[in-house]
Amino acid sequence: MSSKVRQFTVSEDDDGIRLDRWFKRNLPQIGFGMVSKWARTGQIRVDGGRAKPDDRLSAGQVLRVPPGGEGSGRKPKPKRELTQDEIAEAEAMVIKTTKSAIALNKPPGLATQGGSKTYHHVDGLLDAFAPGEDDPRPRLVHRLDKDTSGVLLVARTPGAAASYSKRFSGRSAKKIYWALVVGVPDVREGTIDAPLAKQRGTGGEKMHVDMENGQSAKTKYRVVDAAGKKASWIELEPLTGRTHQLRVHLAAIGHPILGDGKYGGQDAFITGSVSRKMHLHARRLIIAEPGGGKLDVTADLPDHFAATMEQLGFDPNLSDAEPEQGPPERSKAEKKQAARQHAKQQRRANRGARSARGNPGGRKPKPKGRRK
C-alpha cells in the first residue's frame, strides 16, 4: 500500500475522460467509494484545485492522489504466461500495427472470446502483445463468430478501445465481408432489411427474422460473380451489427452461406470436393484512428475459402471495393469552433427575439434627450 502522495500526468490517451473513470482505468485497485471520499474531502487535486468524480480531465493536467486506498476496488487482472507456441500463434495473425491498434487476421475455428468449454481463444492470446509488466493489455473492441475468418481489431490502450468502440457502435466503422453462397440471388444488388430476434429455445445462441418484435437489421449486398446457378460470390456490408446478421439474412433470402449448417441446414452444402467449412470472411475494415486519419486493413483469405474460389472459377481481383464513405469526421478543434459558432448564432437570435417583444410594432424607438 502506498504511503506517499502520488502525482500523475494525464496522458493523451486519457484526454477527456471522467476523473472516476481515470481511476478505474489506471488505478483499478482504488474503488469508486474511496475516490468519492477523497474528492469530497479535497484530497484529490487536479492542477492544484479540488475536483469532483465526474469532472473531465485534459491531457497534461497533473493529478494528485493521496496515499492508501488500495484494496477498495478491483485487483488488476494478472497477465497470463503464454507458451512460445501461443506467442507465435498470436504474432502470426498480425496484419498491421499502429500506435492505437493491432489488426489481426483471425483464422476460422478460433473463438474470439472464451465461453462454455472454450479455453483457446483470441482474447487469451492478447498478453503476447504486452510483454512488459507495465504494458497495458490490449483489448478486443468487436467480435467475429468462431467460424468466421478475417479482420479483427484490437486496441492497444484503454483510451483507444473507447474510441474504436464508439466508432463501431456509431456505425462509422466500415466493414466489407466476402461470402460464398448456395445459388444466385435474382436481384444482384440491394439491401436486405429484416429485423432479427433471438430464437426461443436455443439459449440465445440462434437468431431468426422477426418482423414484429425484432431489432432493426440491414445488410447491403452485391453479387460479384456466379458459378452458373450452383453458387455465387457476394460482397456484403452490414449497416447494423446484430448477432449472426449476415448468416441469417442470406439464409432468409434462400441463399445460405456455404458450410453454414446452423442456418442453412443441409441446403448449405453442395456436392463435390467443396470444403464443408463456413465461407464467410471479414475482408476489409476502414475505421477512424483516435489521433486522426484512417486505418484501412485487408485480410487474406483462409486456405479453404481460397481453394473454393479457385475451384468455382472466381477471380479475387473482381472485388475489393471500398464501402460508401460518410462525411469526414471533424477534429476536436473543428467541433469546438462549430459549437462556438452555434452559440453565437443563438445569442443573436435571442437578442432579436427580445427586441421584437419590446417593440411589437416594429417602430424604431425615439432617442431620449435631456429636458431643457
C-alpha positions in Angstrom: 0.0 0.0 0.0 1.3 3.4 -1.0 2.3 5.7 2.0 3.2 8.7 -0.1 1.3 11.3 -2.1 1.4 10.4 -5.8 1.3 12.6 -8.8 0.2 11.5 -12.3 0.2 13.5 -15.5 -2.9 12.8 -17.6 -1.8 11.2 -20.9 -3.2 11.9 -24.4 -4.9 8.5 -24.2 -6.9 9.7 -21.2 -7.8 13.2 -22.6 -11.5 13.9 -21.9 -12.0 11.0 -19.5 -14.0 11.5 -16.3 -12.0 11.5 -13.1 -13.7 8.4 -11.6 -13.1 6.5 -14.9 -9.5 7.6 -14.9 -9.1 5.7 -11.6 -11.0 2.7 -12.9 -8.6 2.6 -15.9 -5.3 3.5 -14.2 -5.7 2.5 -10.6 -8.4 -0.1 -10.5 -7.4 -1.2 -7.0 -8.9 2.0 -5.7 -12.7 1.8 -5.6 -15.3 4.4 -6.5 -16.2 4.9 -2.9 -12.7 5.9 -1.9 -12.4 8.2 -4.9 -15.7 9.9 -3.9 -14.5 10.3 -0.3 -11.1 11.8 -1.4 -12.9 14.2 -3.8 -15.4 15.2 -1.1 -12.6 16.0 1.4 -10.4 17.8 -1.1 -7.6 15.2 -1.0 -7.7 14.7 -4.8 -6.3 17.7 -6.7 -6.2 18.5 -10.4 -3.6 21.1 -11.2 -3.8 22.2 -7.5 -7.6 22.6 -7.4 -10.4 20.5 -6.0 -12.1 18.0 -8.3 -15.3 16.0 -8.4 -15.6 12.4 -9.6 -17.5 13.5 -12.8 -15.0 16.2 -13.8 -13.4 15.7 -17.2 -9.6 15.6 -17.4 -7.4 17.1 -20.1 -4.1 15.8 -21.3 -1.2 17.4 -19.4 -3.1 18.1 -16.2 -1.4 16.9 -13.0 -3.4 14.7 -10.7 -2.6 14.5 -7.0 -3.6 11.2 -5.4 -3.3 10.8 -1.6 -1.7 7.7 0.0 -3.6 4.5 0.6 -6.8 3.4 -0.9 -5.6 0.1 -2.3 -7.8 -2.9 -1.8 -11.1 -0.9 -2.0 -11.6 -1.7 -5.7 -10.9 -4.4 -8.3 -7.5 -6.1 -8.5 -5.7 -5.7 -11.8 -6.1 -8.9 -13.9 -2.9 -10.8 -13.7 -1.1 -11.4 -17.0 -1.2 -15.0 -18.3 2.1 -16.8 -19.0 1.9 -17.9 -22.7 3.9 -20.7 -24.3 6.2 -20.0 -27.2 3.7 -21.7 -29.5 0.9 -19.4 -28.3 3.1 -16.3 -28.7 3.9 -17.4 -32.3 0.2 -18.1 -33.0 -0.7 -14.6 -31.8 2.1 -12.9 -33.9 1.2 -14.9 -37.0 -2.3 -13.3 -37.0 -1.0 -9.7 -37.1 -1.8 -7.8 -40.3 -0.8 -4.3 -39.2 0.0 -2.4 -36.0 -0.3 1.3 -35.3 0.1 3.4 -32.2 -3.5 2.7 -31.2 -4.4 -0.7 -32.7 -3.3 -4.2 -33.7 -5.3 -5.6 -36.7 -5.4 -9.4 -36.8 -6.5 -11.9 -39.4 -8.5 -14.3 -37.3 -8.4 -17.9 -38.7 -11.7 -19.9 -38.9 -12.3 -22.2 -35.9 -10.7 -19.9 -33.3 -13.1 -18.2 -31.0 -12.8 -14.5 -30.3 -13.5 -14.9 -26.5 -13.8 -17.7 -24.0 -17.1 -19.3 -23.0 -18.6 -22.6 -22.0 -15.9 -25.3 -22.7 -14.0 -22.7 -24.8 -10.5 -22.3 -23.4 -8.5 -21.4 -26.5 -9.4 -18.0 -28.0 -8.0 -14.7 -29.3 -8.6 -12.9 -26.0 -6.5 -15.4 -24.2 -3.6 -14.7 -26.6 -3.5 -10.9 -26.2 -0.9 -11.0 -23.5 1.6 -11.8 -26.2 1.3 -8.1 -27.2 2.0 -6.8 -23.7 5.3 -8.4 -22.7 6.3 -5.8 -20.1 4.8 -5.8 -16.6 3.6 -2.2 -17.0 2.4 -2.6 -20.6 -1.4 -2.2 -20.9 -3.1 -5.4 -22.0 -4.7 -4.9 -25.5 -8.5 -5.1 -25.6 -10.9 -6.5 -28.1 -13.3 -3.9 -29.5 -15.6 -6.2 -31.6 -16.1 -9.8 -32.3 -16.3 -12.4 -35.1 -18.1 -15.7 -34.9 -15.8 -18.7 -34.2 -16.1 -20.0 -37.8 -15.9 -16.5 -39.5 -12.4 -15.5 -40.5 -10.8 -12.1 -41.2 -10.1 -8.7 -39.8 -10.4 -8.4 -36.0 -9.4 -5.2 -34.4 -7.6 -5.0 -31.0 -7.0 -1.7 -29.2 -3.6 -1.2 -27.7 -4.7 1.1 -24.9 -7.9 1.7 -22.9 -8.4 5.1 -24.5 -8.1 3.6 -28.0 -10.6 0.9 -27.0 -13.1 3.5 -26.0 -12.6 5.5 -29.3 -12.9 2.4 -31.5 -15.9 1.1 -29.6 -17.6 4.4 -30.2 -16.9 4.1 -34.0 -18.4 0.6 -34.1 -21.5 1.5 -32.0 -22.0 4.7 -34.0 -21.8 2.7 -37.3 -19.0 4.8 -38.7 -16.7 1.8 -39.0 -17.0 0.4 -42.5 -16.8 -3.4 -42.9 -16.7 -5.5 -46.1 -17.3 -9.2 -45.9 -17.0 -11.8 -48.6 -19.3 -14.8 -48.7 -19.8 -17.8 -51.0 -23.4 -18.8 -51.0 -25.6 -21.5 -52.5 -27.4 -20.4 -55.6 -27.6 -17.0 -57.2 -30.0 -14.2 -55.9 -32.4 -12.9 -58.6 -31.7 -9.3 -57.5 -28.0 -8.9 -58.0 -27.6 -5.8 -55.7 -29.6 -4.3 -52.9 -30.3 -4.1 -49.2 -31.7 -6.9 -47.0 -33.9 -5.2 -44.4 -35.1 -7.9 -42.0 -35.4 -7.3 -38.1 -33.7 -10.0 -36.0 -34.5 -11.5 -32.6 -33.2 -14.4 -30.5 -34.9 -17.7 -31.3 -36.7 -19.2 -28.4 -35.4 -22.5 -27.1 -31.9 -22.0 -28.3 -30.4 -20.3 -25.2 -29.9 -17.1 -27.2 -27.4 -18.9 -29.5 -29.5 -18.7 -32.6 -31.3 -15.7 -34.3 -34.2 -15.5 -36.7 -36.2 -12.9 -38.7 -38.9 -11.4 -36.5 -40.8 -8.7 -38.4 -42.9 -7.7 -35.4 -40.6 -7.8 -32.4 -37.1 -8.0 -33.9 -34.4 -5.3 -33.8 -33.6 -3.4 -37.0 -31.1 -5.2 -39.1 -29.9 -4.1 -42.6 -27.3 -5.5 -44.9 -26.1 -4.2 -48.3 -25.1 -6.9 -50.7 -23.7 -7.2 -54.3 -23.3 -10.4 -56.3 -19.7 -10.2 -57.6 -19.7 -13.4 -59.7 -21.6 -16.6 -60.1 -20.7 -20.2 -61.0 -23.8 -21.0 -63.1 -26.7 -21.5 -60.8 -24.7 -23.6 -58.4 -23.1 -20.9 -56.2 -22.2 -17.2 -56.1 -19.7 -14.9 -54.5 -21.3 -12.0 -52.6 -19.8 -8.8 -51.2 -21.6 -7.7 -48.0 -21.6 -4.5 -45.9 -23.5 -4.7 -42.6 -25.3 -1.5 -41.9 -26.2 -2.7 -38.4 -24.4 -5.1 -36.1 -26.7 -7.8 -34.9 -25.6 -11.2 -33.8 -25.2 -13.6 -36.8 -26.8 -10.9 -39.0 -25.1 -11.8 -42.3 -25.7 -15.5 -41.9 -29.4 -15.1 -41.0 -30.0 -12.5 -43.8 -28.5 -14.7 -46.5 -30.4 -17.8 -45.3 -33.6 -15.7 -45.2 -33.4 -14.8 -48.9 -32.9 -18.5 -49.8 -29.1 -18.4 -50.3 -27.3 -19.7 -47.2 -23.6 -19.3 -46.8 -21.6 -22.4 -47.9 -20.9 -24.5 -44.9 -23.3 -22.7 -42.5 -25.3 -25.7 -41.4 -26.6 -23.8 -38.4 -28.8 -21.5 -40.5 -28.9 -23.3 -43.8 -29.2 -26.9 -42.7 -28.3 -29.5 -45.4 -29.0 -26.8 -48.1 -25.8 -25.0 -47.1 -23.7 -27.7 -48.6 -23.0 -28.6 -52.2 -21.8 -31.8 -53.7 -18.2 -32.4 -54.8 -15.0 -31.5 -53.2 -16.0 -28.1 -51.9 -15.0 -27.6 -48.2 -17.7 -28.1 -45.6 -16.2 -25.2 -43.5 -18.2 -21.9 -43.5 -17.3 -19.5 -46.2 -17.7 -16.1 -44.5 -14.7 -13.8 -44.3 -14.3 -10.2 -42.9 -12.3 -9.0 -45.9 -11.7 -5.3 -45.1 -12.1 -2.8 -42.2 -11.9 1.0 -42.5 -12.1 2.9 -39.3 -11.1 6.4 -37.9 -8.0 6.4 -35.7 -8.1 8.2 -32.3 -5.3 10.5 -33.3 -6.7 11.3 -36.7 -6.5 9.6 -40.1 -8.0 6.2 -41.0 -6.9 2.7 -40.5 -7.6 0.6 -43.6 -6.7 -3.1 -43.5 -7.4 -6.1 -45.7 -7.2 -9.8 -44.6 -6.1 -12.6 -46.8 -8.5 -15.5 -47.4 -8.1 -18.7 -45.4 -6.9 -21.8 -47.3 -10.3 -23.4 -47.6 -12.0 -20.2 -48.9 -9.3 -19.5 -51.4 -9.4 -23.1 -52.7 -13.2 -22.9 -53.2 -12.8 -19.6 -55.0 -10.4 -21.2 -57.4 -12.5 -24.3 -57.8 -15.6 -22.2 -58.7 -13.5 -20.0 -61.1 -13.8 -16.8 -59.1 -11.1 -14.1 -59.6 -10.4 -12.3 -56.2 -9.4 -9.2 -58.1 -13.0 -8.6 -59.1 -13.9 -7.2 -55.7 -12.1 -5.0 -53.2 -14.4 -2.0 -53.3 -14.2 0.4 -50.5 -17.7 0.9 -48.9 -19.5 4.2 -49.2 -17.9 6.8 -47.1 -19.8 9.3 -45.0 -18.7 12.8 -44.4 -15.2 13.1 -42.8 -15.2 13.2 -39.0 -14.4 16.6 -37.6 -11.5 17.2 -35.3 -11.9 18.4 -31.7 -10.9 21.9 -32.7 -13.5 21.9 -35.5 -16.2 20.6 -33.2 -15.4 23.4 -30.6 -15.4 26.0 -33.4 -18.8 24.8 -34.6 -20.2 24.8 -31.1 -18.9 28.4 -30.5 -20.4 29.5 -33.9 -23.8 27.8 -33.0 -23.8 29.5 -29.5 -23.0 32.9 -31.2 -25.9 32.5 -33.6 -28.3 31.5 -30.8 -27.3 34.6 -28.8 -28.0 36.8 -31.9 -31.4 35.1 -32.4 -32.3 35.6 -28.7 -31.3 39.3 -28.8 -33.5 39.7 -31.9 -36.5 38.0 -30.2 -36.1 40.2 -27.1 -36.0 43.3 -29.3 -39.2 42.2 -31.1 -41.0 41.6 -27.9 -40.0 45.1 -26.5 -41.1 46.8 -29.7 -44.2 44.9 -31.1 -45.0 47.5 -33.8 -41.5 47.3 -35.3 -41.1 51.1 -35.0 -37.7 52.4 -34.0 -37.8 53.9 -30.5 -37.3 57.7 -30.4 -34.0 58.8 -29.0 -34.2 60.1 -25.5 -32.9 63.6 -24.9 -32.4 65.7 -21.8 -35.1 68.1 -20.8 -34.3 71.7 -21.4 
